[in-house]
Amino acid sequence: QKAAADEARKAQEAEAKAKADDMRKRDLGMPKASAGAAAVGYAAAKSRKDTEGGAKQADDERKEIEARNSRILWQMREEAAKKAHQRRQEAAAAEEDRLMQTAVQFHK
């Protein structure tokens, strides 16, 4: 039973990791949410700083990129918290079932 619980936990962790990767890639429905896209965004913002008036535009783009990354991280944290809560509830239910089975065995 413990081995099955470990397998289920590992499967959930792998699924959560895959979901987090997908969320990073989707960026709330936008196709360029990967860390590479953020790095490209920073590089593009930096290259515009060299032009006159480009510094403000680059700063605005940097702020937009940081806000988008912050939203992604917030969503990932929220999903992780939901998964952790669900795992705790499932573990409590499994423990309760185990105790109930032990009690039934004891009374037989």
KEMARTI-483097 format. One line per field, with one value per residue: x, y, z of N, C-alpha, C in turn; residue number from 1. Coordinates in steps of 0.1 Angstrom, whole numbers, m for minus. Layout:
# KEMARTI-483097
n.east	X/...
n.north	Y/...
n.up	Z/...
ca.east	X/...
ca.north	Y/...
ca.up	Z/...
c.east	X/...
c.north	Y/...
c.up	Z/...
i	NUM/...
END
This chain:
# KEMARTI-483097
n.east	8/20/39/23/12/35/42/19/23/47/39/20/37/53/34/26/49/51/28/35/56/42/26/44/53/30/23/m1/m17/m3/22/50/63/85/116/136/124/119/146/153/136/147/172/164/153/175/191/176/181/202/194/181/156/148/153/133/113/125/126/99/92/108/96/71/78/88/65/49/63/62/34/32/48/33/10/20/28/3/m10/7/2/m24/m22/m7/m24/m44/m30/m24/m50/m57/m38/m46/m71/m64/m49/m69/m85/m68/m65/m91/m94/m75/m88/m111/m100/m90/m112/m123
n.north	m12/12/14/17/42/58/55/68/93/100/100/121/142/142/148/174/188/186/200/225/232/233/255/275/276/283/308/320/317/329/324/327/321/310/307/314/331/352/360/367/389/406/410/423/446/457/463/483/504/517/534/567/578/552/541/545/530/505/501/501/477/459/460/450/424/414/416/397/374/373/369/343/328/332/319/293/288/289/267/247/248/241/215/204/206/189/165/163/159/135/118/119/108/82/73/73/53/32/30/24/m1/m15/m14/m29/m54/m59/m62/m85
n.up	0/8/m12/m34/m28/m29/m56/m68/m58/m70/m97/m96/m91/m114/m133/m123/m128/m156/m162/m152/m169/m193/m187/m185/m211/m225/m214/m203/m225/m244/m269/m264/m237/m226/m207/m224/m242/m225/m220/m246/m248/m229/m241/m265/m254/m243/m265/m277/m260/m269/m289/m294/m272/m269/m245/m227/m239/m238/m211/m204/m218/m204/m179/m185/m193/m168/m153/m166/m162/m134/m131/m142/m124/m100/m107/m110/m83/m71/m83/m73/m46/m45/m54/m33/m12/m20/m20/7/17/5/16/43/41/32/54/73/63/65/93/99/87/102/127/122/116/141/157/147
ca.east	0/29/46/13/11/47/40/9/29/57/31/15/48/57/23/27/61/48/19/42/64/33/21/55/54/18/23/m15/m23/7/31/64/64/96/126/143/116/122/159/153/129/157/182/158/151/188/196/169/186/213/188/175/142/146/155/119/106/131/122/85/92/114/86/61/83/89/51/44/70/56/21/35/53/22/1/26/27/m11/m12/15/m5/m37/m18/m2/m36/m51/m22/m26/m63/m57/m30/m54/m81/m57/m45/m82/m89/m59/m69/m104/m91/m69/m98/m120/m92/m88/m125/m128
ca.north	0/23/15/23/56/64/56/78/106/103/103/134/152/143/155/188/193/187/211/238/234/237/268/284/277/290/321/324/317/335/313/329/323/302/315/319/343/363/364/374/402/415/414/433/458/463/468/495/514/525/545/579/575/538/537/544/519/493/500/496/463/451/459/441/410/411/414/385/363/373/362/329/323/332/308/280/286/286/253/238/249/233/200/200/205/177/154/161/154/121/111/118/98/69/70/70/40/22/28/17/m15/m21/m16/m40/m66/m61/m67/m98
ca.up	0/8/m25/m43/m25/m35/m71/m71/m55/m81/m109/m95/m92/m128/m139/m120/m135/m170/m163/m150/m181/m203/m184/m188/m225/m229/m209/m202/m238/m254/m273/m260/m223/m220/m202/m235/m247/m216/m223/m258/m245/m222/m251/m274/m247/m241/m278/m280/m252/m276/m297/m286/m268/m268/m231/m220/m244/m233/m197/m204/m222/m193/m168/m190/m192/m154/m148/m172/m154/m121/m132/m144/m111/m91/m111/m107/m69/m67/m87/m64/m33/m47/m55/m20/m3/m24/m16/21/19/1/26/55/38/31/68/80/58/71/107/100/84/114/138/118/118/155/162/141
c.east	9/36/36/12/23/46/30/15/39/50/25/25/52/46/23/38/58/38/26/50/54/28/32/56/42/18/8/m21/m14/18/46/67/77/106/135/137/119/136/160/146/139/167/177/157/165/193/189/174/196/207/182/160/139/147/142/112/112/127/108/84/98/103/75/65/84/75/46/50/65/42/23/39/41/12/7/26/13/m14/m5/8/m17/m33/m14/m14/m43/m43/m24/m40/m64/m49/m38/m65/m76/m54/m58/m86/m81/m62/m82/m102/m85/m79/m108/m113/m91/m101/m130/m124
c.north	13/25/21/38/64/66/67/92/110/107/117/145/153/151/170/195/196/199/225/242/239/251/278/286/285/304/327/326/324/325/315/331/316/312/321/331/355/369/372/388/411/419/425/446/465/469/481/507/523/536/555/576/561/533/536/532/505/491/495/481/454/449/450/426/406/408/401/373/362/366/347/322/322/321/294/278/282/271/243/237/240/218/196/198/192/165/152/155/139/113/109/108/84/64/66/56/29/19/21/2/m22/m23/m27/m53/m69/m67/m80/m110
c.up	0/m5/m35/m41/m30/m50/m75/m69/m66/m94/m108/m96/m106/m136/m136/m127/m149/m172/m161/m163/m192/m200/m187/m203/m231/m225/m209/m216/m249/m257/m268/m245/m217/m215/m213/m241/m238/m218/m236/m256/m238/m232/m260/m267/m245/m254/m281/m272/m259/m285/m288/m284/m266/m253/m224/m225/m239/m218/m196/m208/m211/m182/m172/m189/m177/m149/m153/m164/m140/m121/m133/m131/m101/m94/m108/m92/m65/m71/m77/m51/m34/m47/m41/m11/m7/m19/m1/24/16/11/39/53/38/45/75/75/64/85/108/97/96/125/134/120/133/161/157/150
i	1/2/3/4/5/6/7/8/9/10/11/12/13/14/15/16/17/18/19/20/21/22/23/24/25/26/27/28/29/30/31/32/33/34/35/36/37/38/39/40/41/42/43/44/45/46/47/48/49/50/51/52/53/54/55/56/57/58/59/60/61/62/63/64/65/66/67/68/69/70/71/72/73/74/75/76/77/78/79/80/81/82/83/84/85/86/87/88/89/90/91/92/93/94/95/96/97/98/99/100/101/102/103/104/105/106/107/108
END
